[in-house]
């Protein structure tokens, strides 16, 4: 990688699953720029996030900590808006070692364009010197949205996804080397009021007559409490598809700017999403907080993950190793050769897969296991089994992912699956006993920095 560390462009979309992208097999929604990015780099086929809503994963991406370590268990805004803007506002991950501050300390110029949603949005945080963002996390509409620029909240009349790409380009044209650019696209989202009208961007006409069979047609799930009106709604499907292609346009603009400035060869580009979205899968539309009980089905936990760095990352490679977004922080620091300080208090739960990015190996470990948590709900998965426990009274779930990848047959009480269930139970207990910080361990009476959907009681 030479004597100077590579630049980094870290792109995080809002509510996007791999099933929405051509490079993951979708032949109806157009994502040519993302497909090219995957072809020029390495694609992870089995990437997951720790939590099925946004703020917790954004905190995990930047710290490597799980919600019961960093304390952000839910999306910010449930507690009170002033936690993000106003006298009570504060950055919810300021006390932890974090990616932008570590890179700033290593002489990176750090810029943010897009969604932040980790508190105190009005002021630049954690080493960022370029700061274009949104006051809050929610996208009511892609037009006439509130934005923050130069410390002022204003109404942006243009298509917000394009504006985020525009600010990303502005940073790239005016920054010094090396740089870290964090791009938080507001799309494709799929929870906005535009979903119930017509999503207006350059893709509107293209999708206006498309059937889009990639969106499942299923009956509304009895657990679903929000967005029931958009299940099997073809107009909503077309609107979300247009938003996906709109994000792809934004990614393309960033890639073209890197190329035009002669920066592509020296820049690591990372593309992922904060979490996934159900577009009718299981009879859900949205994410894990849109049901009671809160749910952990894979369309909300499976995320796209692409890396491109032409001088190092293998082109056209696909890594099948299971990974979670708590692995991103140690991986990026390892890849960049930056020492990670001790994490509080039990250390990082994730592992670096930087060797994969260097082309050294892509062999799955002997025992792949990934953990998730959302308020009263915790999940552990292996290649074969997935167990979900809910405190204090369930319902609990167990699925054989080989025989039942769609998670349709709950085997939690099946005697034939008891050995697998007990093994996963032990793993789940051991993981959280090791890593959860008692002050943020909701299963043991801890608190949260975010307002909670449920009144979580210790079991």
Secondary structure, 3 states (H helix, E strand, C coil): CCCCCCEEEEEEEECCCHHHCHHHCCCCCCCHHHHHHHHHCEEEEEEECCCCCHHHHHHHHHHCCCHHHHCCCCCCCCCCHHHCCCCCCCCCCCCCCCHHHHHHHCCCEEEEEECCCCCCCCCCCCCEEEEEECCCCCCCCCCCEEEEECCEEEEECCCHHHHHHHHHHHHHHHCCCCEEEEEEEEEECCCCHHHHCCCCCCCHHHHCCCCCCCCCCCCCCCCECCCHHHCCCHHHHHHHHHHHHHHHHHHHHHHHHHHHCCCHHHEEEEEEECCCCEECHHHCEECHHHECCCCCCHHHHECCEEEECCCCCCCCEEEEEEEEHHHHHHHHHHHHCCCCCCCCCCCCCCCCCHHHHCCCCCCCCCCCCEEEEECCEEEEECCCEEEEEECCCCCCEEEECCCCCCCCCCCCCCHHHHHHHHHHHHHHHHHHHHHCCHHHCHHHCCCCCCCCCCCCCCC
